[in-house]
Amino acid sequence: MPKNTGPKASWSDKEVEELVLYLHNHCSTAGNGGSFTDSTFNAVAEHLVLYLKSGPQKTGKMVKAKWTAVCTPSPPCATTVIQIL
């Protein structure tokens, strides 16, 4: 039986854009391995409240999952942000 993971996040194009821009502006927090910390994803979630149009408020876990999907296959932070922009 599937585990209840809570409400699903719906992402507008603006929210995805803001996610990428926020991480681009905070890319130095990713460290040498290119991985952001949970506290960075939580900060992005707080930032995205301004752009929420529908669905539940984003959590750090939702933001991390979206970033992982955007980055597939997982290149380092700076490479991903430059390719997306």
C-alpha positions in Angstrom: 0.0 0.0 0.0 1.4 3.4 -0.9 2.5 5.7 1.9 0.5 9.0 2.2 3.0 11.7 1.3 0.6 14.6 1.9 -0.6 17.2 -0.6 1.1 17.3 -3.9 2.8 20.5 -4.9 1.7 22.2 -8.1 4.4 24.4 -9.6 3.8 27.5 -11.8 6.4 28.6 -14.3 7.1 31.6 -12.1 7.7 29.5 -9.0 10.2 27.3 -10.9 11.9 30.4 -12.3 12.2 31.9 -8.7 13.5 28.6 -7.4 16.3 28.6 -10.0 17.1 32.3 -9.5 17.2 31.9 -5.8 19.6 29.0 -5.9 21.6 30.8 -8.6 22.0 33.8 -6.2 22.9 31.4 -3.3 25.0 29.0 -5.3 28.0 29.5 -3.0 26.0 27.8 -0.2 26.1 24.6 -2.3 29.8 23.9 -1.5 32.3 22.1 -3.6 30.0 19.2 -4.3 27.2 21.3 -5.7 24.7 20.1 -3.2 22.4 22.5 -1.3 21.6 22.0 2.3 18.1 21.4 3.7 18.3 24.9 5.3 18.8 26.4 1.8 15.8 24.5 0.5 13.7 25.7 3.5 14.8 29.3 2.7 13.7 28.8 -0.9 10.3 27.5 0.3 9.8 30.7 2.4 10.8 32.9 -0.6 8.3 31.1 -2.8 5.3 32.1 -0.6 5.3 35.4 -2.5 4.6 33.6 -5.8 2.1 30.9 -4.6 -1.0 30.9 -6.8 -2.5 27.5 -6.0 -1.9 24.3 -4.1 -0.2 23.9 -0.7 2.6 26.1 0.4 5.9 24.6 -0.6 8.1 22.9 1.9 11.8 22.5 1.8 11.2 18.8 0.9 9.0 19.8 -2.0 11.6 22.4 -3.2 14.4 19.8 -3.0 12.4 17.3 -5.0 11.6 19.9 -7.7 15.3 21.0 -7.8 16.3 17.3 -8.3 13.8 17.0 -11.1 15.0 20.2 -12.8 18.6 19.0 -12.5 18.2 15.5 -13.8 20.8 14.3 -14.7 22.4 15.9 -11.6 25.1 18.3 -12.8 26.8 20.6 -10.3 24.9 23.7 -9.2 26.6 26.4 -11.3 26.4 24.3 -14.5 22.6 23.7 -14.0 21.8 27.3 -13.2 23.7 28.6 -16.2 22.0 26.0 -18.6 18.5 26.9 -17.3 19.0 30.7 -17.5 
